[in-house]
Amino acid sequence: MSRSRRRLRVCLLGLLTPLFGEGSTGREQADLSFPALTSPPALHLQREGERVAEALAHYTSALQFENSGKLREALDHYLAALAVDPANPDLAMHTAELAYSFKGRKEALAILQKAVQDSPDIPAPYLNLARFCATYAPDDPFENDRARQTLETALQKFPQKAEVYGFAAITYLTQGLRKDAIAILDKALRLEMPDPAFWLTLGRTAQQIWPLAQSEMREEHVARVNAFYAKALRHAPGVKHESVQLEVAQYYLLSNQLPEARDLCEKMVAQNGHLPARKLLHRLYDAFGEKDKALAQLIEIVKADPKDVEQRRQLASAYESRDDFAKAVPHLEAAIQIGGGEGEDYLYLGELLLRAQLFDKVIQLSQRSVKLFPDQAMFYVQAALAQRSLQRWDKAIEAFESADKMAESGQGELINHRFYFQYGITLERGGRPDDAGRIFEKSITLTPKDEAESAANTMNYLGYMWLELDRHLDKAGELIRKANELEPDNAAYVDSLGWWYFKKGDYPNAVKELQRAISLLAELQPDDAEIIEHLGQVYLKMDDLEKAREQFEKARALQPTDPRVQKRLLEGLKKTGVAP
């Protein structure tokens, strides 16, 4: 039976490798040059050219027959091509496998043995013969172990060829002869070979002989495999061998020997700023939690290759994780400019711009993005937030309205209760409280039941808005009480409840709730001054000027930043008899 068919590496001018180059040991290379066209012989193929043409024709026919499943016909043409170029080891192996199916093992062996005779000074024919003998069992069970004999011959003839040691070791391993496989690699390890590629090849083989995934044997296996990579490093000093050093570093990384990988990458970066080593070193520093070092390497990587989109994105993400949004922005912009971007990329950029407080740039980006991605309502939302931050209330409301219209037409998939909460805040601050109340109520309606915290926040905000406007007090109280039910012991909500009692003229309950709100604050902050100011206002209404003054002084000591609170504190102190 035929093994899996293997396509031979073929090109138009090198269809049969030994005929044109390596492998034609002991014979002259075919002369493929042609005389000048002015010469009469140029009109005819030379003799060697005819051989090439004949081989190509048979090989092409063989491929066509094989691809159509006509393997017997393919074999005839492979044999014809092999007759022209008998020293081609790949062609000989493929032909032998087909011959085994249709002509028997003896015929197949004869093909491979002839390939050995024709190319005795290269390993490939020996390894093909050994592979065949190890794969296809002989009819006579007492026949000599030809696979082993061939491998021993190859090892004697080619003691400096790593592929021979590797092939022999893997062959023995697949036959269940692990001790023999180990003996082969131990023998190779005792050699003094200056070629680092020799040791890299054996290092890859060693990982199959001593699997590093076997946790119970890991320490022993790692030591065994490391010996080959250590020899590769020993014979690969300096900049000219950086490819070898990088492969060893990658081996250390993949085998979870992170300190060794880091040390080697640091050495490579120090000697020549090796870019692939920097990339590995960045990952390693990140794995070790050395964020500053990881960032420094990433910066150098981007400097060395500013058009690397992935590294640009990583650097933007690294700056974002440090809340350094202004530095993240140009790298994400560059990544989009170089590699293009989807809608999510533009949204991410808009978010970074918002966090960096680059509001005008957010607006410019949104104007461009809505043209590129007309079905993305969130670009209007980002523009609205930027306009609001610039206190351009009408433009902010207009942008929110555009997003809301898209949501109503089914295009705003991300429009939810949070969107309407922000929309409501903008309407309130833009002087449209009735419209804000309608939008806040829509936000409450759309809030999922499992997000009680969000619902309570919106209820409290809407209720407090009505209190400040001295409108809809009963509705405000209903909302504030519900917020306190959903989120009990929230100081802000308890403050709203106390202020509602104040607005209703129930001063004892106002004092009670406001004092409770203050007690819920673990450490007073400038923003908490308003709650204390509220308590002072209640005492002022109760004509207890001393307690009112005490609360106003306490609130002023917190140095609130809200100008409205500052103004009310000065007015309250004046009413208690304190000169401004």
N, C-alpha and C positions, 0 to 999 in steps of 0.2 A: 504494500500500500504506500501511496505517496504521502510524504509529509506536507505541511502547509507550503504552498507555492511561494517562492521568494523572487520578487522582481530583482533582476541584476541591475546594478548601477550602470546606466548606459547613456551615452550622449552621441550625437551625430558624428563627431570626429574622434570618438574614443569608445566605440561600441564594444570592442574586445580588447581589454586593457593590455594584456601581454603582447598583443600584436602591434600595439602602438607605443608601449612604454614599459613600465615596471613589470617584471615577471618574465621577460624574454631573455633570461640569463643564458649566456653561451651562444647567442645568435645575434646577428646584426638587427638593429631596429629598422622597421620598414620605412622606406624613404617615401614620404607622402608629398614631397615637393614636386612641383610641375615646372617644366621648362617655360621660358617666355613664350607668349602667344605668337610671336613672330617666327618661332622655330617650327618646322613641320611636325616633329614628334609631339608637339603640344596637343595635336588633335587626337592622340591616342593615349589610353591609359598605359602606364608602365606595368611591368609584370607584377610588382608588389601591389600596385593599385588594383590590379585585377583580383588578387587574393583577398584584398580588403573588401572589394565590392562583392565578391562571392560570399565571404563570411557574413557581411551585413545582410545580404539577401536571405541567406538561410536563417540568420538570427531573427530578422523581421518576420519571416514566415512562421518560425517557431512560436514567437510571441502571439501572433494572430491566431494560430491554431490553439494554443494553450488558453488564451482568453475566451475562446468560443467553446472550450471544454473538449476539444479533440486532442487528447493528450498523446495518443499513439502517433498521430501525424506530426505533432509537435516534436516528439522524441526523434523522429527521423531527421528533422531539420537541425535539431540541437546537435545530433551526432555529426551531421555534415559540417556544421560550424566548428565543432570541436576538432574535426579532422584538419581544418585549416589552422586552428589555433589551439593545439593540444595542451599548452602550458597554462591556460587560463584557469586558475583554481576555482573561481566562483562558477564559471560555466561548467567545469568538470563536475562539481558537486551537484549542481542542479540537474545536469544530465544523468548523473548516476542515480539520483533519487527516482527520476522517471524510469530509467532502465530497470531498476529494482522491481517496479510494478509490472513491467511488460516482458522483461527478458530474464529476470531472476537475479539473485544476489551475486552469483559468480561474475556475471557480465558487469554489474555495477562496480564490484570491487576492482575489476580489470581497468575500468575507466579511471578510478581514483589512484590506483597503483601507477598507471602510466603518467598521470599528472605529477606524481612524486618523482618519477624518473626524469620527466622533462624539466622539472623545476626543483632540483635537489637543494638549492641554496636559499630557499625562502620557506618560512614556517607554514604558510597557509595550506599547501597540499597535504602535509603531514597531519595537520589538525583536522582537515576535512575527512581524511581517511580514518582517523581515530574517532571522530564524531559519528561517522557512518557505522563503524564496527560496534560502537557503544550503543547505537540506537537500534540497529537491525541485527537481531540475534542470529547466529549461524545455525544451519540445519543440523550440523553435527555438534552435540552438546560437549564433546570432548576436544573440540578444536581449540587450539591455543588462543589465549586471550590476546587477540591481535590489537585491540584498542590500547591495552596497557603497553604492549611491545612498541607500538607506534609512538605513544606518548614518551616512553623512555628514550627512544631514538631521537625524538624532537628535542627533549631536554638536553641530551648529550650534544646535539648538533648546534643548538641555539641557546647556549647558557646565558646569554645577555638579552634575551627577548622576554620582556615581562608578559606579553600575551600568551606565551607558551606555558609559563608557570601558572598563570591565571586559568587558562583553559584546562590544564591538567588537574588543577585543584578542584575546579567546579565539576569536571567530569567525574572524578572520584566521589565528590560529595553527592552527586545525583545518583550514583550507584550504591550509596549507603556506606561508602568507605571513607568515613570522616577522618579516621586516623591517618590514612594515606594522604588525604587532602591537606591536613595540618603539616604532615612531614614535608610536603612539597613547598609550602610557604615558609616553614622553618629553614629549609635548605636555601631558599631565595634570600631570606633575611640575613644569612651569614655572608652573603656576597658583599663586595665593596664596589658598588656601581655608582659612578658620579652623576649619572643622568637622573634628575629629579622626576622626569616623566615615568621612568621605570618604577619608582616607588609609589607614585600616585596610582598607577595602574594596579599595582599589587594591593594598595590600600583599599581600592574599591572592591577587589576580590576578597580581601580579608573581612570586609563587612558582611559578606555572605557566609563565610566560614565561621565567623564568630559574631552572630547577630546581636546588635546592641539593644534590641527591644526585649530581650530575655532578662527581666529584672533580677531574677535570682542569680544570674551569672554575669550581670552587667560589669561589675568592677574588673573581673578577670578579662572579659571580652574587650572592654575599652582599652586596657593595658596592652592587649595583643595587637589590636588594630592601630593604636597610637604609635606603635613602634615603626610601622611603615611610613606614616605621615611625618614622624620625627626625622626619619632619614631623608624624606623629600625636602623638608625644610633645611636640613643640614647642608644639602647640596644645592640650595637655591638662595644664596645671599644677594642682597642688593636689589636695586630697581629693576634690572633686566629680568629678574625672575618673579616679578610681582604676580603674574598669572598663577604660578605655582603656590605662592603664599596665600593668594585669595582662595584657591580651592581648599587649602588646608584650613583656613579660617572658616569657610562655609561648612566643612566637615565638623569642626569643633562646634559650630552653632547648631547644626542639625542633630548632633549627638549630645546636645545639651551640656556641653563643656564651655559654659559661657565665660568664665574668667579667662580661660585660654584663648577663646575667640577674641575677647576684648583686648587682651594684651597684644595679640598678633596684629589686630586691626590698628591699634594705636601706633605700633611700630611702623606699619605701612604708611599711615597718614603722615607720621613724622618725617619719614624718609623722602616722600615725594607728593604728599597730598592726594594719594590715590583715591579717586572718586568712588568706585564700588566699595572700597574699604570704608570710606566715610559713611556710606549708606548703611553698611552692616554695623558700624560703630554707633550710628544714631539709634538703630534698633536695640542694640545692646545696652547703651546708656539708659534708654527708656525702660528696658526690662529691669535694670538695676535700680530704677527710681531716681536716677541722677538727671533730673529734668533740665537743669541749667546746662549741663554738658551735652545733653541730647539736643537742646535748642541751638547751642553753638555749632554743633556739627551740621544741623539742618540748614542753618544760615549759610555756612560755607558751601554746602551742596548746591543750594540755589544760586550762589554767586558763581560757582563753577559751571553750572548748566542752567541758565535762567529760563530756558525753554522747556524744561521738564515739568509738565503739567502736574503730575502726581506729587512731586516734591513741593511745588508751589502750594498745592492744596493742603498738604501736610503742615507746611509752615503757617499757613493761615489758621489752621485748626489749633496749632500749638500756641499761637498768640491769643486766639480766642479763649483757650483754656486758662490763660493767665489774665483774662479780662482786659487785654491790651488790644482793643478792637481797632483802634486807629492803625496799628501796625499790621493787623490781619488783613485789612481791606485791600491794600495794593497788591498783595500776593494772590488773593482770590480774583481780583480784577484781571491780573496778568494771566492766570490760569484760564479764565473764560475767554480772554482775547486770543490766547495761543491755541487752545484746544476746542473752542466753542463751548456752549453751555445749554442745558435744558432749563425749563422754567424753574425747577427747584434750585438751580445754581443762582439764578438771578434773585430769587426770593431770599436765599441765604445771604447773598451780597447785600440786599436791602436791609436784612436784619442786622448785619454787622455795621452798616452805615448808621442805622438808628442807634445802636448801642455806642457807637463812636461819636454820636451827636453831630454827625455831618448831615444835617437835615436838608440843606439845599441839594446835596448830591443824591439824597434819597429821592427827592422830587424829580430830579433830572433822570435818574435811573427808572423810576416808575413811568415817566412819560414815554421812555423808549420801550420799556418792557411790555406795556399794555398793547403796543403795536406788534411786538414779536409774538406775544402769547395773549391774544384777545379773550381767551376763556378763563383767565386767571384773575379772579376778583381780589386776591390778596395784594396785588400790586396797588390797587386803589386804597386798600387799608393802610399799607405802608406809607403811601403819600399822605393819607389823612393824618396819621400819627405825626409825621414830620411837620405838616402844616400847623397842627395843633401845638407842637412844641415851639413853633415860631409865633404862636398866638395869632395865626391867621385863621380866625374862627370860621369865616364864611367859606374859605377854600377847603378847610378841613371838613366841614359839614358836607360840602359839595362832593368831596371824594368818598365820604361814607355813604352818601346817597347813591353814588354810582355803583359801589360794591353791593348795596342793598338791592338795587334793581337787578343786578346780575344774579343775585341769590334767588330772587322771585322768579326769574326765568329759568332757573335750574342750573346755572353755570357756576354758582359759588358754593362748591362742595365744602369748603372750610369755614363757611359762615355759620357761626353758632352763638350760644348765649354769651360767650366772652366778647364776640364782635359787637353784639348789641349793647353790652355793658359799656364798652369803650365809646360806642356811638352815642349813647345816652350822656356820658360825661361831657363829650364834646358839645352836644346841644345845650347842656346846662351852662357850661362855661361860655358858650356863644350867646347866652341871653335868651334861650328858647326853652324855658322850663316845662311848659305844657307838652311840647314835642318830646322833650327828654323823658318826662314821666311815662308817655306812651311807649317809648323805646325800652325803658327800664322794665316795664311790665312785660314786654315781649321777651326780654332776656330771662326774667323769672319764669315765664311759661315754658321756655325752651330748655331750661336747666334740667339735666337728668336727675332723677330721684337720688341717685347714689353720689351726687355732688352737692350735698346739703350746705357745705361751707361756702360754695360759690353763690347759692341761692340766698343764704343769710347775708352775705356781703352786699348783694344788690338790693335786698330789702332794706337793710340798714341805710345804705346810701340814699335810696329814694325817700325813705321816711325822714331822714335828717334834712334832705333838700327841702321838703315841704315845711319842716319846722323853721328853717332859716328864712323861708319866705312868708311864714305865718299863714300858710294856706293848707287846707285839707288836713287839719290837725287830727281828726278822728281816724282818717285813713293812714296818716303818718304813725299814729300810735299803734294801729293794728299791724302795720308792717314791722315796726321796731320790736314789738312784743314777740312776733313770729320769729324774727331774727334771733332774739334771745332764747327762744325755745329750741331752735335748731343748733345754736352755738352758745350754750350757757357759759357764764363767767368769762366772756370776752369783754375786756375793759372798754373797748370802743363802743360796743353795742350797749353795755350798761350805761355808759356816758350818755348815749342817745336817749335811753329810757329816762334817765334823770332829767335831761333837758326837756323831754316831752312833758314830764310832770311840771317842770318849771313853766313851760308855755301854757299849761292848763291851769296854772295858779295853785297847784298842790305842792307847796314848798317843803313841808316835812318829808314827803316821799321823795322829792327832788334831792334834798340833802342826803337822805338815806342811800339812794342809788348812786349819787355822785361820790360819796365817801367810799362806797363799795367798789366803784370803778377805780378810784385811786389806790385802794388796798390791793387790787389785782395786779398792779404794776410792780414788777420786781425791782426795777431801777428806773428812776425818772429820767426821761430824755426831753430835749427841747420841744418835740412835737406833743408831749404830754401836757404842756403848759395850758392848752385849751381846756382840758378837763378841769384843772385846778381853777382856771379863770371862770368856768361855768359855776363852780361851787361858790366862788366869791360873788358872782352875780346873784345867786340865790340868797346869800346872807345879806346882800345889799337890799334886796326886795323885802327882807324880813327886818330891815332897819338895825341889823347887828353889824354896825360899822367896824367894830374892832376885828371880828372874825372875817369880815369881807376884806379889810385891809391886809390881814394876815395871809389870806389866800392869794390876793393880787401880788403881794410882795414875793411870795413863794413862787408864783408862776413867772414873775419877771426875772427872778434869779436863774431860771432855766434858760434864759436868753432865746426865746422863740424866734424863729425866722419868718413866720407868716405875718405880713404887715397888718392884716386885719386883727389878729390876736394882739399884736403890739398896740394898736390904736385903742382897742377896747380896754386893755389893761391900764393905759394912761388915763382914760376917761373914768374908769372905775376908781382908781386911786384918787383922782381929783374929787370924786363924790364922797370919798371917805375922809377928806380933809388933808390929803397929802399934796403938797405943792408939786407941779410938774417940773 
